[in-house]
Amino acid sequence: MQCSNCTSNTSCHEHQESSLNAAPKLPTGQDQRRDDATLTGSSMSGDNEERHQAHETVLKSALRNDQNTDHSMVAQVNATDVQQRYQLEKEDNDALSPRKSPRVVSFTHGDAENPYNWSTGRKIFVLFVGIVSVTNSTLGSSLPSGATEYLADYWNITNQAQLVLPISLFLVGYIFGPIVFAPLSETYGRRGVLLYTFVFFTIFTMACAVAPNWPSFLIFRLLCGISASSPIAVVGGLYADIYNDPIARGRALAFFMGVGFPSRRDIDPKLKVVGVHVRTGLIIAAVSLVFLLFMPETYAPTILKKRARKIRRETGDPDIFAAIELEKKGAKHLITVTLTRPIRMLFFEAIVLFTCVYLSIAYAIFYLYFEAYPLVFQGLYHFNTGTAGLPFLAIGVGSFMATGVFMYWDSYLMKAKKTNAPWTRLEEYRRLPLACIGGPLFVVALFWLGWTAKSNIHWIVPTLSGVPFGIAFLLVFMALLNYITDAYEVFAASAMAATSACRSIFGAVLPLAARPMYNTLGIAWASSLLGFVSLGMCAIPFAFIKYGDRIRANSAFCQELRAKKEEFAKEMQQSESVSSSQAGDVGPVNLQQDRAKEEV
């Protein structure tokens, strides 16, 4: 092959090297969080030679991947993806060295506007608002579950399969919404995204009450689901914004998952379909919207962006910016890197793939319960529509108990760490034991419901199966979501997006088979079938405990993350040394790695 720069008939390594050196700079990622630093008179122009060498290394690495792996294109994108994410952190770190304008606005030590430093009462209010928003979302998803008879009568629907569509289409919205709302919250802040989507959720919920026909009702349910998916995507980051301590953040998320556990609303038969949506819409608008209106912005980059604008306006200095204003943005990077990352992780990361499969099955079974419970308690025990929702209370009790189990395990883990127990240093032992308890318990609950739901057995017996079901469901979700967060750190949000999309697909599709399956197999064997599937799935956390370290060692993302973490830690130490030598100008740097775990 002839080199384009000389007359050699073979590959010219000298000119190939020059071509690498002349390569353009890689774009930096745009989805990295900014947090604690200080207001400095620093320049964002980095050391060109150092950046030049870093970009050359990445390009060479990408070329090696192209030659040595069957998935060369994916490996190249993954390597570049990690490089860009850590390059953003490096540019933030470079901003702390004494240079010329532009000046970067950041939090000083003990800054009252830093969400980490907010009062306990203010943090509890944010926690409460997150619970309220998600509770409205999950209540809205299950709202029609007990009103299938009134839906059929109201619109003269004779096809039983169509009666599942109001819930399934709502969950379809859960597939597409997070892909949009999560990045929007990282650009424009949490409050605005939550508030505006909640307003649309309320409007579309009210629209269901005045829908002129069945197709329009289904369309409004889909739009409700898209709007209601915003809290599911944003609230995890909302809590990460205000809790920098992993223990406090984990407990807040556990409490949130326990209280905001998906449930249903008891439906008064007298209100029928239209009345249910009118009443629900009014309650949502009158109560929940008030709390959202008074919720403060929690996303630190957005707070700093507002501060920078205020300083520019007051001082007239155009060279004062927040770090988020200096990020490079582009549609090409968004489409080819950011939006494809969850898909790449789903198909090329074993931990993400098997976690998605397990959580999707569990999630689908939960929503299948909304179709199965009416068959059991209305069809077998002849509950009316108003009382048919009472058995769901047992699942809620189980969810609260799961929160207590999580808290106990968390305190036990902390005590073991203080004594330097060897097992506490293993990544898989932090959260996965909870899934090892929840998995078998999930199977027991399914067999319990199936084989005790008989006319000669009191209705309280199958109702009590909801307690272990609620415990197991929450423990499995808490354990596996925390595990992939620990494993992928700065890419945890993408891993969460993959799991969210997969489980929403399963949750939307599987309930369509609920009535045919239960009518064909009967309550006992239909529940047993789900139990056998869950029995196979509960082996996954045990396999992660045994082989998880080897799986992570062979993961392209985890390998790149480990190398970049070590490099980034050294750079942070150097920056701390530089910043501490600047008397009165720069406070200590605090770009914490914990913030990478925000989207649980």
N, C-alpha and C positions, 0 to 999 in steps of 0.2 A: 504493500500500500504506500503510495507516494505522499510525502508530507506536503501540505499546501504552502509551507513557508521555505522550503528548500528543495533540492533536486534529489534527495535521498529516496530510494525505492522501498525502504522499510520505514516502520513507525519511528519518527524522530522524537526520542525521549526529551531532548533539550527543548524543542519547540512545544511538545505536549506539556512539559512543565511550565513553560512560559504562558501557554494558553490557560492553564489552571490559575496562574498568578494573575492573569488579566481578567479572570471571571468576575462578573458583577457580584455585588454583595447580595447575600440572601436576605429576603424580607424578614423582619422580626414578626413574631406571633402577636396577635391582638387580643388574645383571650386570657392573658395572665393578670391576676389580681394585683393591685398595688396596695401596700399597707404601710406600717409604721416606719417613719423616717423623720427628717427635720427640714425646716426651711433653710435653704442654703443659697449662696450666690454662686451656684455651680453651673458649669456648662455641660450640655448633653453631647458635645462633640467628643467622641472617644479617641483612644490612641489608634491611629490609622494602621500603624504597622502591626499592632497586636490583633486588631480586628481582621486584617488581611491574612495573617497566619491562621487565625481560627477558621475563617471561611475556606481557606485552602485545605485545611485538615478535613473539614466536613465533606468537601467535594471529592477528595481522595478516598475517604471512607465510603462514600456513596458509590464510587467507581469499583472499589473492591467488592462491595456487596453485589453489584451488578454482575460481577464475574463469578462469584463463589456461591451464590444461592439461587434456588429455583424461583424464589419470590423476590427477585432483584428490585423490581419497581416498588413493591410494598416496603421492602427494607429501606430503600433510599428515602421514601417519603417519611417513614418512621424516624430514621436518623435525623433528617432535616427538621422534622416536627419537634423532636426533643431539643435539638440545638437552638431552634428559634425560641422555644419556651424559656430556656435558661439564658438565652441572650437578652431577653427582656429584663430578667432579674439582674443581669450584669449591668445593663444600661442604667437601671435604677441605682445600682451600687456605685457606678461610675459618677453618678450625679452628686455624690457626697465628697468628691475631691474638689479642692479649691481651683475653680476655673472661671471663665467669664460667662456672660449671659448666654442663653436665657436662665433665669433663676427658677428653681423648682420648688413649689409649695408642698410642704409635707408636715406631718404631725411632729410636734416637739414632745419631749418626755413629759408624761402626765397631762397632755393636752385634753381639756374638758370636752372638746368636740370629737375626739377619738371614741368610736363606739365601744372599744375595749374598756374605756375609763368611765363609762356611764354608770349611774347609780343602779343599785339592785332593783329598785322599784321601776325604773325606766326599762331595764332589761326584761323584767317580768311582764311588763305591758307588751313589749314586742313579742315575747313568747306567747302571750295570750292571743294577740292578734293573728299570729301564725296558725295557732290551733283553730281559731274561729274561721279563718279563711279556708283551711283544708277541710274542716268539718262540714262547712257548707258545700264544698265540692263533692265530698263523698256522700253526703245526704242526697244531693241532687242526682248523683249517679244511680242510686238505688230507689229513688222516689216512686217509680211506677211498679216496683216489684209486687206490691200487694194490691194493685188496682187493675190487674189484668182482666178481670171480669167486667169492670166498668169501662175499660178501654175497648173491649170487644163490643159491648152494648152501645157505647156512645158513638162509635164509628162503624158499627155493623161489620166487624172483622170476624171472619169464620176460620181463617187459616191460623192455626195455633203457632206456627213458626214465626209469623209476623209480630206476634205479641212479645217476642223477645227483643225485637229491633229497638225499642226505646232505650233499653239499657246498653245493647251492643253498639249502637251508633254513638251514644254518649262516650263509650270507651274508645271508639275510633278517634274521637277528638283528643283523647289522651295520647295517642300515637304521634300526632302532628304538632300539637301545641307546644310541648317542651322543647322541640327542636328550634322553635322561634323565640319563645319567651325566655329561655335560659340565657342565650347570648344577648338578648335585649336588656335583661337585668344587669348584665355585666358591662353594658355600654351606657345606659341611661339611669341605672339605679333600680333598687328593689321596689321602692314605694310606688313610683309611677306605674310600673308594670302591673303590680298587684291591684292598685286602685282602678285603673282603667279597664283591666280585664274583668274585675269584679262587677263593675258597672254594666259591661256587656253581658256578663253572666246573668245578672238580675233582669236585664231587658229581655233576653231570650227566654228566660224562665217564665216571665210574665207573658211573652208571646205564645208560649205553649197553651196558655189559658184561652187565647182567642184564635187559635189556629182554626181555619175554616174547614180543613179536611185532614185525613190521615197522612198523606205525603208531606204536607206543610208542617204538621206536628213532628214528624221524624226529622225534617230538616232543622227545625228549631232545637230539637234534642241534640243533633250533631253540633250545632253552633254553641249550645250550652256546654257540651263536653270540651270543645276547643278552648272556650273561655275559662272553664273550671280547671283546666290542666295547669294554669299558671301557678297556683300555689304549690302544686305537686313538684314543679320544676324549680321554684324560687325559694321556698321556705327553708330548705336545707342550707342554702347560702345565707339566708337571712340570719339564722342562728350562728353560723360561722363568723358573721360580721361582728357579733357582739360578745362572743365567747372565744377567747384565744387559748384558754386552758382546755386541753383535750378531755380531761375528766368532766369539767363543767359542761362542755359542749356535748359530750356523749350522753350525759344524764339529761340534758335538755331535750335532745333528740329522742331519747327513750321515752320521756314523759310525753312529748309531742306525739309519738307514734301510738302510745297507749291511749291517750285521750282522743286523738283524731282518728282512731281506728275506724275503717269503713263500717257504717251501720245503716240502718234504714229508719224511715219515719213511719210511725203509726198513722194510718189513714182512716179518717172518719167516713163511713159509708155514705152519710148524708151529703157530704161535700162533692162526692163523685170526682171525675177527672178534672174538670175546669176549676172547681173550687179548690182542689188540692194545690194546683199551681198558683192560683191567685193568693191563697193564704201563705204559701211558702215564699212567693216573691215579695209579698209585703213584709214578712218577718225578716227576710234577708236584707231588704232595702232599709228598713227602719232600725234594725239593731246592728248588724255586722258592718254596714257601710259607715256608721258613725265612728267605730273604732279605727277603721282604715283611714278615715280622714285625718285623725289625730296621730296616726303613727308617724314617727320621724324617719327620715332617710337613714339607712344603716350602712350603705355601701360606701366604704372609705374613699375610693377614687372619685365618686360623685360628690361627696362632701368637700373634698379638696378642690374639685373643679369649681364648685360654687365659691369657695374661699378665694381661689385665684381670680375669678371674675370680679369679685368684690374688691380685691386689692387693686386690680388693674383700673377699675372704675374710680376708686378713691385716690389713687396715686398718679394715674395717668401713665404708668409705666407699662408699655406693651410687651416687655420681655419677661413677665411673670406668668408662669404656667403651672398647671398640675401635670403630673407624669402621664396621666391618661390622655391628655391633650396632645402629647408628643408622640403617641404611638403611630406607627405606620398602619394604615388601613387600606384594604383593597378587596374588591369583589373576587378576584382570582384566588387570593389566599384563602378567603372565607369559604369558597366553594371547593377548592382542590385539597385543602388541608384540614381546616377546622371542621367542616360539616362531614367530611369523609372519615374522620378519626373514629367516631363510634362504630362505623361499619367495619373498618380495618381491625379494630380491637375485638369485635364480635367474632369475626371469622379467623383471626390469626392468633388470638390469645385464649388459651385453654381455660384459664380461670374465669374470664369473662363469659365465654361460651357456655360452660357448664353451670355457672351461676345463673345466667339468663334462663337456661332450660328449667332448672329447679324452681326459681322464683316465678316463672311464667306458669308452670303447672299449678303451683300453690295458689297463685293469684286467680287463675281461671276457675279452680275448684271453689274458691271463696265466692266468686260471682255466680257460679253455678248453684250455690246454696240459695241464692235469691229466687231461683226457679224451683229448687227441690223442696224448700221449706213449705211453700204453699201446698205442694202436692201431698206432703206428709201431714201437716197440721190442719189444713182445710179439707183435704180430700179424705184423709184417714180418721182424724179426730174431730172433724166437723167444726173447727174454729170458724168464727165469722171473720170478716175482713179486718175489723177493728182490733181483734185479739190475736190474729195470726202473727202479728209482729212481736208479740211478747217473747217467744223462744229466742229471738235474736239478742235479747238482753243477756242471755248466758254467754254468748260470744263476747259481748262487751265486758262482762265480769272477768272472763279469761284474759282479755287484753290488759286490764288493770293489773291482774296477777302477774302477767309476763313482765310488766314494768318493774314490779317488785323483785322478780327473779334477776332481771338485768342489773338492778341496783346492788343486789347482794353479790352477784358475780363480780361486778366492778370493784366493790370494796375489798372483796377477797383477793382479786388480782393486785390491787394496790398494796395490800399487806404483804403479799408474796414478793412483790418487787422490792419492798423495803428490806426484806431478808435475803435479797439476791438469789432467789430460787432459780436454778438453771432453766426450768421450763418457761419462765416468764420472758426469756430472751428470744424465744421462738415465735416468729410472726403468727403462725397458725394457732397458737394457744391463747391468743388474746381474746378472740371472739368466737371462734368456731366451736368450742365445747357447748355453747348455747344452742347451736344448730344440731349438734349431736343429741341433745335432749329433746329439742322441738321436733325433729324429723320423725322418730318413732312415735312420739305422742300424737302427731298429726295423723298417722296411720291408725292408731287406736281409736281416735275420735270418729274417723270415717266408718270403721267397722261397728263401733258403738251405735251410731245413728242408724246404720242399715239394718242391724239385726235386733234392735229393740223397738223399732217403729212398727208395732203391731197393735191391732185393736184390743187384744187381751192384755196388753201391757200399758200401765198408766202413762199419760202423755209427759209427765215430768221426767221419766227415764230418758227418752230420746232428747228431751230438751236439755238435760244436763250434759249431754255430749258436746254441747257448744262451749263449755268451760275449757276442757283440754284442747278443743279446736282453736279457740282464741289464744290460749297460751302458746300453742305450737306455732301458729301462723306468725305471731309477733316475734318469737324467739328466732325462727328461721330467717325472717327478714332482717332483724337487728344484726344477727351474726354475719350473714353473707354480705350485706351492704357495707358493714364496717370493714370486713375483710378485704373486699376489692378496693375500698378507699385506702386502706393501709398499704396495699400492694402497689397501687398505681399513683398515689400521691397527687402530683400536679395534673395528672390526667384522669383523676377520679370522676370529674364531672362528665367526661366523655364515656367512661365506663357506666356511670349511672344512666346516661341517656340511652345507651344500648339496652340495659336491663329494663328501663321504663318502656321503651318502644316494644320490646319483645313481650313483656307481660301484658301490655295493653292489647296487643294483637290476640294473644291467647284468651284474655278476658273478654274480648269482644266476640270471638268465634266459638269457643267451647260451649257457652251457655245456649247457643242455638241448638245444640244436640241434647240439652237437658231433658226436655219433655219426651222426645222420642225414645231416648235411652231409658228413662225411668218407666215409661209406659210399656216398653218392650221387655226389659229385664226385670222390672219390679224394683221396689225400693231397696230390698236387701242386696240383690246382686249388682244393681247399678252403683250403690255406695261401695260395695266390695271391689268392683272394678277400679274405682278411683283409689281405693285403699291399696290395691296391688301396684298401681302405677306410682303412688307416693312411696311405697316401700322400696321400689327401685331407686327413686330419686334421693331418699334419705341416706343412701350410701355415699353421696357426693361429698358432704363435709368430712366424713371419715377418710375418704380418699385424699382430700386436700391436706388433712393433718399428716398423713403418711408421706405423700408425694409432693406436697405444696412447695417445699424448698427447692426441689429439683425442677418443678414446673417453672418457678420464677427464675431459676438459674438459666433456663433455656428460652426465656421470654425476651424477644428483641426490645420491647418497651422497658422491661425491668432492668436489663443489662445497660441500656443507654441511660436510664434514670440513675442507676447506681454510680456510673462513671461521672455523670454530670453533677450529681449531688456532692461527690467528693471534690470535684473542681470548684463548684459553687461555694462550698464551705470554706475552702482555702481563700477564695476571693473575698468572702465576707469577713474573714478574720483580718485580712490585710486592710480592708476598708475600715473596720473598727479601730485598727491601730492608727490609720490616718485621721479618722474623724476625732478620736480622742485626743490627738495632738493639736487640734484646732481649738484653742482656748476661747470659750464663749460663743463660737460660731456654729459648731455642729455637735449635736448630742449623739448618744450611742445609736448605732444602726440596729434596727430590730425587724429585719425582713424574715419573718418566721416561716419555717417550712410547714408548720401546722395549718397555715391558711390554704395550703394545697388540698386539704381534705374537706373542703367546705360543702360540697354538694352531696351530702349523705341522703 
